[in-house]
Amino acid sequence: MLKTVSKPAVRLVERYLPDPYIFVLLLTVIAAAAAIAVERQTPLAVLRYWGDGFWNLLTFSMQMLLILVTGYMLASSPPVKRLLQRLAGQAKNAGAAIVLVTLVSLAASWINWGFGLVVGALFAKELARQIRVDYRLLVASAYSGFIVWHGGLAGSVPLTIATDGHFSVEQIGVIGTGETIFSLFNLAIVACLFVAVPLVNRLMLPDEEESVYVDPALLGEDEARRVRIQRPADRLENSVPLAWLVGIPGLLFLADHFLLRSGGLNLNVVNFLFLFLAIVLHRTPRSLLESLQEAIKGGAGIVIQFPFYAGIMAIMMQSGLAETLSEALISFATEATLPFWSFLSAGIVNIFVPSGGGQWAVQAPVMLPAAAALGVDVPRIAMAVAWGDAWTNLLQPFWALPVLGIAGLKAKDIMGFCLVQLFITGAIIAAGLTWF
């Protein structure tokens, strides 16, 4: 049945979903028009919100570009390529490849969302080199594992409210991760998704005649290069001691961060880890730079689109549009249904504000008073917002850009399969938030 359902979904998305750049332009126009029509903002005010906020994600944009680049460089190092090849060798057929890449992506995304995006995409490419499998579904499966990130160890919302001095501490206090990430209802949702997402992906596998395959030769398998030393600069570019003189201290810094200072994973730490592991494992600066040349090709979408999303977020937040949308959706909620409506509202807001931390800043002033008035458990409402933010990433191509850049596909190639997952995972998450 899922194979039958996925066919029209894939055709619909392939035909009508525009390039992510066109998508962000349309969202910009919609957000601006809604701010003027609904919030009674003047066109000049909306223009200023947009322009002033346009560069607010520069740091984050660079972090995401580095996630793509450093992850690619790490995966293209000889030891990691051999490891991925051995792991991919465990899949003996197309169905097993789909299940395996989904499970790897789910596990990696639960640990850290940036880690999951890169690992899933790179593992999908390695599987495609060894197994004849529909490449669109393989990459979609790698991306679908991202659904669990906000219920995992790096979830923005649960980590925010577990931090001393967070912006709503006077209202709700500090809520530990035992009540959010490691709560029974959240772990139950995660466990169900670990079963359902791989199964759904496997059941969507197209028949042989309808599958789209990729030539393994087009996936960037590096050929062995013979190093020729002709000048003094060549010796430096191919110097293992020089690379390790910088790479090993970088790894020692991470050992100090984790072991002596009990530091945690965040986006900067993941990028630092990927970069210095790549420096060490590539052995020579020249090998690393050749990998970089390949990696950077997939980063164009991040560079051009993320500033537009920053402008959209500024319109939504400063005009009051995001708050109005949240209030409208929870206005008729009851004690029993508030988690569901919080989840749904977060999913809709996420299409325009695809940032977990930024979305919580917008929705918390609406959701927390509603939870207090109805006597609903605050950790559950916080996780409802978190899951809503993660859920519609299956529709919003913002977070798919690093995956698409690594895999060499377009959003329209994978989003039809993700659309099917959107409805199924939405039902599972909503049920878990409401009844567990």
DRENMAR-784531 format. One record per residue (C-alpha): residue number from 0; x, z, y. Coordinates in steps of 0.5 Angstrom, whole numbers, plus 500, padded with zeros to 3 digits. Layout:
N
{NUM,{X,Z,Y}};
...
***
This chain:
436
{0,{500,500,500}};
{1,{506,502,505}};
{2,{509,495,504}};
{3,{502,492,505}};
{4,{501,496,512}};
{5,{509,495,514}};
{6,{508,487,514}};
{7,{503,487,520}};
{8,{507,492,523}};
{9,{513,489,523}};
{10,{510,482,525}};
{11,{507,485,531}};
{12,{513,488,533}};
{13,{518,482,532}};
{14,{513,478,536}};
{15,{511,483,542}};
{16,{516,488,543}};
{17,{521,486,548}};
{18,{528,487,549}};
{19,{529,495,551}};
{20,{532,492,558}};
{21,{525,489,559}};
{22,{521,495,556}};
{23,{525,500,561}};
{24,{523,495,567}};
{25,{516,496,565}};
{26,{516,503,564}};
{27,{519,503,571}};
{28,{513,499,574}};
{29,{508,503,570}};
{30,{511,510,572}};
{31,{511,508,580}};
{32,{504,505,580}};
{33,{502,512,576}};
{34,{505,516,581}};
{35,{502,512,587}};
{36,{495,512,584}};
{37,{494,519,580}};
{38,{499,523,585}};
{39,{497,520,591}};
{40,{505,519,593}};
{41,{506,514,598}};
{42,{510,508,596}};
{43,{516,510,600}};
{44,{516,517,597}};
{45,{516,514,590}};
{46,{522,509,592}};
{47,{526,515,594}};
{48,{525,519,588}};
{49,{527,513,584}};
{50,{533,511,588}};
{51,{535,519,589}};
{52,{535,520,581}};
{53,{538,513,579}};
{54,{545,516,578}};
{55,{543,523,575}};
{56,{544,521,568}};
{57,{551,518,569}};
{58,{555,524,565}};
{59,{550,523,559}};
{60,{551,516,559}};
{61,{558,516,559}};
{62,{557,521,553}};
{63,{552,517,549}};
{64,{557,511,550}};
{65,{563,515,547}};
{66,{559,517,542}};
{67,{558,510,540}};
{68,{565,508,541}};
{69,{569,514,538}};
{70,{564,514,532}};
{71,{566,507,531}};
{72,{573,508,531}};
{73,{573,514,527}};
{74,{569,510,521}};
{75,{573,504,522}};
{76,{580,508,520}};
{77,{582,507,513}};
{78,{581,514,510}};
{79,{574,514,513}};
{80,{572,507,511}};
{81,{575,509,504}};
{82,{570,515,504}};
{83,{564,511,506}};
{84,{565,505,501}};
{85,{566,511,495}};
{86,{559,514,498}};
{87,{556,507,498}};
{88,{558,506,491}};
{89,{553,511,489}};
{90,{547,506,491}};
{91,{546,501,485}};
{92,{540,497,488}};
{93,{537,496,494}};
{94,{532,502,493}};
{95,{537,507,492}};
{96,{541,504,498}};
{97,{535,506,503}};
{98,{534,513,500}};
{99,{541,514,501}};
{100,{542,512,508}};
{101,{536,516,510}};
{102,{538,522,507}};
{103,{545,522,510}};
{104,{542,521,517}};
{105,{537,526,516}};
{106,{542,531,514}};
{107,{547,529,519}};
{108,{541,529,525}};
{109,{539,536,523}};
{110,{546,538,524}};
{111,{547,534,531}};
{112,{543,529,533}};
{113,{549,525,536}};
{114,{553,525,529}};
{115,{547,523,526}};
{116,{546,517,530}};
{117,{553,514,529}};
{118,{554,517,522}};
{119,{547,513,520}};
{120,{549,507,523}};
{121,{556,506,520}};
{122,{553,508,513}};
{123,{548,503,513}};
{124,{553,498,515}};
{125,{558,500,509}};
{126,{552,500,504}};
{127,{550,493,507}};
{128,{557,490,505}};
{129,{556,493,498}};
{130,{548,492,496}};
{131,{544,486,498}};
{132,{538,490,501}};
{133,{534,488,507}};
{134,{538,490,513}};
{135,{533,491,518}};
{136,{530,496,514}};
{137,{536,499,512}};
{138,{538,500,519}};
{139,{531,503,521}};
{140,{532,508,515}};
{141,{538,510,518}};
{142,{535,511,525}};
{143,{529,514,522}};
{144,{533,520,520}};
{145,{533,522,527}};
{146,{526,525,527}};
{147,{529,532,525}};
{148,{534,533,530}};
{149,{530,537,535}};
{150,{528,542,529}};
{151,{535,542,527}};
{152,{542,546,529}};
{153,{542,542,536}};
{154,{535,542,538}};
{155,{535,543,546}};
{156,{529,547,547}};
{157,{530,552,541}};
{158,{537,553,544}};
{159,{535,553,551}};
{160,{530,559,550}};
{161,{535,563,546}};
{162,{540,563,551}};
{163,{541,569,556}};
{164,{538,567,563}};
{165,{534,561,561}};
{166,{530,558,567}};
{167,{523,562,564}};
{168,{527,568,561}};
{169,{522,573,566}};
{170,{516,570,563}};
{171,{518,569,555}};
{172,{524,573,555}};
{173,{530,571,550}};
{174,{527,568,543}};
{175,{532,567,538}};
{176,{533,561,533}};
{177,{530,566,527}};
{178,{523,565,531}};
{179,{524,557,532}};
{180,{529,553,528}};
{181,{529,558,522}};
{182,{522,560,522}};
{183,{518,558,516}};
{184,{513,553,519}};
{185,{519,549,522}};
{186,{523,549,516}};
{187,{517,547,512}};
{188,{516,541,517}};
{189,{524,539,516}};
{190,{523,540,508}};
{191,{517,536,508}};
{192,{520,530,512}};
{193,{526,530,508}};
{194,{522,528,502}};
{195,{517,524,506}};
{196,{521,520,510}};
{197,{526,517,505}};
{198,{520,516,500}};
{199,{516,512,506}};
{200,{522,508,507}};
{201,{523,506,500}};
{202,{516,504,499}};
{203,{516,499,505}};
{204,{522,495,502}};
{205,{520,488,502}};
{206,{520,483,496}};
{207,{526,479,495}};
{208,{523,473,499}};
{209,{521,477,505}};
{210,{527,480,506}};
{211,{532,479,511}};
{212,{539,480,509}};
{213,{546,480,513}};
{214,{552,476,511}};
{215,{557,482,509}};
{216,{563,478,512}};
{217,{559,478,519}};
{218,{559,486,519}};
{219,{566,487,522}};
{220,{570,488,516}};
{221,{577,488,518}};
{222,{583,484,515}};
{223,{590,487,513}};
{224,{594,485,519}};
{225,{602,485,519}};
{226,{605,489,524}};
{227,{611,485,528}};
{228,{615,489,532}};
{229,{618,484,537}};
{230,{620,488,543}};
{231,{620,496,545}};
{232,{613,496,547}};
{233,{611,494,540}};
{234,{615,500,537}};
{235,{611,505,542}};
{236,{604,501,540}};
{237,{605,502,533}};
{238,{608,509,533}};
{239,{605,514,528}};
{240,{609,520,531}};
{241,{607,518,538}};
{242,{599,518,536}};
{243,{600,525,532}};
{244,{604,528,538}};
{245,{597,528,542}};
{246,{592,527,536}};
{247,{594,534,532}};
{248,{594,538,538}};
{249,{587,536,540}};
{250,{585,538,533}};
{251,{588,544,534}};
{252,{584,545,540}};
{253,{578,544,536}};
{254,{580,549,531}};
{255,{581,554,536}};
{256,{574,553,539}};
{257,{571,554,532}};
{258,{575,559,529}};
{259,{577,564,534}};
{260,{572,563,540}};
{261,{566,562,535}};
{262,{564,555,539}};
{263,{558,551,537}};
{264,{557,544,537}};
{265,{555,540,543}};
{266,{555,533,545}};
{267,{562,534,548}};
{268,{565,537,542}};
{269,{562,532,537}};
{270,{566,526,542}};
{271,{572,530,542}};
{272,{572,531,534}};
{273,{571,524,533}};
{274,{576,521,538}};
{275,{582,526,536}};
{276,{580,525,528}};
{277,{580,517,530}};
{278,{587,518,533}};
{279,{590,521,527}};
{280,{587,517,522}};
{281,{588,511,525}};
{282,{596,513,525}};
{283,{598,508,531}};
{284,{595,507,538}};
{285,{595,499,536}};
{286,{590,500,530}};
{287,{586,505,535}};
{288,{586,500,540}};
{289,{584,494,536}};
{290,{578,498,533}};
{291,{576,500,540}};
{292,{575,493,542}};
{293,{570,492,537}};
{294,{567,498,538}};
{295,{565,497,546}};
{296,{561,491,545}};
{297,{555,495,543}};
{298,{555,499,549}};
{299,{552,494,554}};
{300,{545,497,553}};
{301,{547,504,554}};
{302,{551,502,561}};
{303,{545,498,564}};
{304,{539,502,561}};
{305,{540,509,562}};
{306,{540,509,570}};
{307,{533,506,570}};
{308,{531,512,565}};
{309,{534,517,570}};
{310,{530,513,575}};
{311,{524,514,571}};
{312,{525,521,569}};
{313,{526,523,577}};
{314,{519,519,578}};
{315,{515,523,573}};
{316,{518,530,575}};
{317,{518,530,582}};
{318,{512,526,583}};
{319,{508,531,579}};
{320,{506,526,574}};
{321,{509,529,568}};
{322,{506,536,569}};
{323,{499,532,571}};
{324,{499,529,564}};
{325,{501,535,560}};
{326,{495,539,564}};
{327,{490,534,562}};
{328,{492,533,555}};
{329,{492,541,554}};
{330,{486,542,558}};
{331,{481,542,552}};
{332,{485,546,547}};
{333,{483,552,544}};
{334,{488,557,540}};
{335,{488,554,534}};
{336,{489,547,537}};
{337,{494,548,542}};
{338,{500,547,538}};
{339,{497,540,536}};
{340,{496,538,543}};
{341,{502,541,546}};
{342,{506,536,540}};
{343,{501,530,542}};
{344,{503,531,550}};
{345,{510,532,549}};
{346,{510,525,545}};
{347,{507,522,550}};
{348,{511,525,556}};
{349,{517,523,552}};
{350,{516,516,552}};
{351,{517,516,560}};
{352,{522,522,560}};
{353,{526,521,553}};
{354,{531,528,554}};
{355,{529,534,550}};
{356,{532,539,556}};
{357,{529,535,561}};
{358,{522,535,558}};
{359,{522,542,557}};
{360,{523,543,564}};
{361,{517,539,566}};
{362,{513,542,561}};
{363,{514,549,560}};
{364,{511,551,566}};
{365,{504,548,564}};
{366,{505,550,556}};
{367,{507,557,557}};
{368,{501,560,561}};
{369,{497,556,557}};
{370,{500,559,551}};
{371,{499,566,554}};
{372,{492,565,556}};
{373,{490,563,549}};
{374,{494,568,545}};
{375,{498,563,542}};
{376,{505,564,539}};
{377,{510,562,544}};
{378,{516,560,539}};
{379,{511,555,536}};
{380,{509,552,542}};
{381,{516,551,544}};
{382,{517,548,537}};
{383,{511,543,538}};
{384,{514,541,545}};
{385,{521,540,541}};
{386,{517,536,535}};
{387,{513,532,540}};
{388,{520,530,544}};
{389,{523,528,537}};
{390,{517,524,534}};
{391,{516,518,539}};
{392,{523,517,539}};
{393,{521,512,533}};
{394,{517,508,538}};
{395,{522,509,544}};
{396,{528,505,544}};
{397,{532,509,548}};
{398,{535,513,543}};
{399,{536,507,538}};
{400,{541,504,543}};
{401,{547,507,540}};
{402,{545,505,533}};
{403,{543,498,535}};
{404,{549,497,538}};
{405,{553,499,532}};
{406,{549,495,527}};
{407,{548,489,531}};
{408,{541,488,531}};
{409,{535,488,536}};
{410,{530,493,537}};
{411,{524,489,535}};
{412,{528,488,528}};
{413,{527,495,526}};
{414,{521,498,530}};
{415,{516,495,526}};
{416,{518,500,520}};
{417,{519,506,525}};
{418,{512,505,527}};
{419,{509,506,520}};
{420,{514,512,520}};
{421,{511,514,527}};
{422,{504,515,524}};
{423,{506,518,517}};
{424,{511,523,520}};
{425,{506,525,526}};
{426,{501,527,521}};
{427,{506,531,517}};
{428,{509,535,524}};
{429,{502,536,527}};
{430,{499,539,520}};
{431,{506,544,520}};
{432,{505,546,527}};
{433,{497,547,526}};
{434,{497,550,519}};
{435,{503,553,517}};
***
